[in-house]
Amino acid sequence: MTPSTYTVTGHWIGGEIVAGSAGTLPVVNPATGDIVAETPAGTAVDVDRAVAAARAAFPAWAATTPQHRADVLRRLGAGLAARQEEIAGAITAEMGSPIGMSRTAQVGFPAAVIESVAGLADDFGWTEEVGNSLIVREPIGVVGAITPWNFPLQQIVSKLAPALLAGNTMVFKPSENAPLTARILAEVAAEAGVPAGVFNVVYGTGAVVGEAISAHPDIDMISFTGSTRAGQRIGAVAAATVKRVALELGGKGANIILDDADLPKAVTTGVLMSFANGGQVCGAWPRMLVPASRQDEVVALAVEAAKQFAVGDPTDEATRIGPMASEAHRQKVVGYIERGIADGARLVLGGPDRPEGLAKGAYVQPTIFADVDPTSAIAQEEIFGPVLTIIPYADEEEAVAIANGTLYGLTSGVFGEPEHALAVARRLRVGQVDVNAGHWNPLAPFGGYKRSGNGREFGRFGLEEFLEIKSIQR
């Protein structure tokens, strides 16, 4: 395991550690409440320095070939793999992800993304002929990236890899709650051959650093992942300089279990998709939609599946659910559980009390409600915790209406006879649907409809977000 304390002495600007211009922010281990690090409390002055470095580095980096940039990305991926244990330990310490998940998903997914993006270099249509016009795809310029705390490495790699392959430079603000992996990433990037100034890190709060990045006139694009409320603010601030804004926001995914589904598989997978990472996943499926006549059977299966999700110390290999990422977030999740009880949903597992034996730390019991009103708060609002709501439906039309009946449209699942499930999947107003637990594909686009955002990540669709299109008539 890695040490229990970490050192971050400054921002990463122009390939160097640069002292902050203000105070510091604590990084708190949510399992213990201990401060494990401090980072600079960045200011607009720090953002100005980083943007200047990125702007200066842009011409030379944009002039390199896509193949050269792909080689750099592959070295970056290898460098991250070599420091897997260090990165996993840092993520577990800063936001409480169980160590097993930190090693696999938190570090493994970014490696897969980097490899998939690097593989686009040779076959992507950088130029094409349309009649008498030459269509050229060029880097957009300096990208401002702002990411959340739930997948600290994955969220930035999903932006950094395509942005770099496209020839852009970047100014990155990690979440102040989970900033530790940002320094490791910057060091590995430099070792991989990313030139000074191409990737810069400014620590700080969204209210200060995030605002400064969003408003900066020399930043050409903002790529943000986080809450819908924060995304709305970023879009409003960025509009003043007419920069491009890509937003991957909240979700309230539905898992539709049809009459002809493999019920044990559908329920077990649905519980996993609700409780993984403590439910702190924008693409989770916190709503399980089931035929009303089979709700009791589903509840029994769900409660049994939930027993596999041991809550406890995130450094313990047996733990499946660690603490929430902060005490403030624990209180928010508990508030929703209390709201569900008050609104009349039937509590069948868990509840608002702390898990037995865990009086300290930001822990929440895995919780399941049945007989949930689809218009209630726990069925409509993003809880972002280990809370599953089971919603009965009368027929397929009602199931589709319930699934589509939120402000969000990020992900969903459908279980049933394959062609039947596919037909239902086509009717859902979401950006991604898994049919019968279809496997994750890092080349497929990921993003949302409605208030789940705009733009796409992964594969060529994600690469296109970071490119301008020029038409040359001849």
Disulfide bonds with the S-S distance in Angstrom:
none
